[in-house]
Amino acid sequence: MKTPALKWAIPAAVVPVLVLLAYGFRTDPREIPSPLLGRPAAAFSLTTFEGAPLSLEALRGQVVMLNFWASWCIPACYDEAPALERTWRAYKDKGVMVVGVNIQDKEEAAREFLRRFEHSFPNAPDPRGRVSVDYGVYGVPETFFIDRKGRVRFKHVGALTDEIARRQLDALLEEPS
Amino acid sequence: MTRGFASAAAAVMLVAVVGWAAAAPPPAAAPPAPAAIKPAPAAIKVDEQIVHEVASQLRCVVCQNLSVADSPSETAKQMRAIVRERLAAGDNREQVLAYFVEKYGDWILLSPPKSGFTLLVWVVPFVGLGIGLVLVAVVVRRWSRRPQGAAPSQLDPAVRERIRREMSEMDHS
């Protein structure tokens, strides 16, 4: 292959592949953008572990932090559990509702989890997985921030921290209702 | 192989790829997804074969490269139940798939849609194959041409004379 045209054939073939690999290895395959952002949050009506009705419709007008969790989700759900309770206590009088949805779990293990972390915000099981699919949940924990108008505004995948919760909630609370 | 043949082959390849791409059906997202709960018409009988077909196109969200049809996980079981329920409520296959795409994005489909950016995934292999075939054709044509003219005439006449002499000596010995 001595002709100039063919001499360039190998770099011409290799460079795009390298560019593609460079791009591919920099992106996190687990980070899948949610198509739900900016769209109305799916309605749900569940029954909490205490037996109280829990529906999104009833929370309209409040900022909602919706957390999907499971008692077998170690360590992320255990890491974030204290932060969830702290956030709830700090924001419950500011027009924020924290809601936990327990998915793919055994009831007794879930109750034990709630006792252990003394969670005082409403938590409900999603025994048939309808709510998790409606929110496009593919793992636990995942946390959705829903604005006063009932739109999904932010999704956090993995353990939530006080800082992330504070930043999102403050921003949503600042918006005119 | 002649130049005419090579370029004809390339042209056929190109036409085939472009034609195939143009003929690709529109994305599955086209039919509007009825997200709202609609009055369930008295239990349409759901064919398990269709449930399986739809489920096999959906990615099991908690697995690695397994379809919802193939995964034994609890999540996949629940997703199959949702597929069955939606079919029973009168949705067709496309509507059920559209519901999952609406929630999870195209990621939920095991085969990327044949449109937009992901069309590349379907087209690039054939384009690559076409370019490769053209390259092979060019190279083969070059190789098959070489021995006829150039090679023998490059021999030094003195060397040729020596070979002739030594060969005849071998014959005589």
Interface residues (C-beta under 8 A of the other chain):
Chain A: M1 L6 A9 I32 P33 S34 P35 L36 A42 Q104 R128 G129 R130 S132 V133 D134 Y135 G136 V137 Y138 G139
Chain B: A35 V61 V62 E74 T75 Q78 M79 A81 I82 F100 V101 E102 K103 Y104 G105 W107 L135 V138 V139
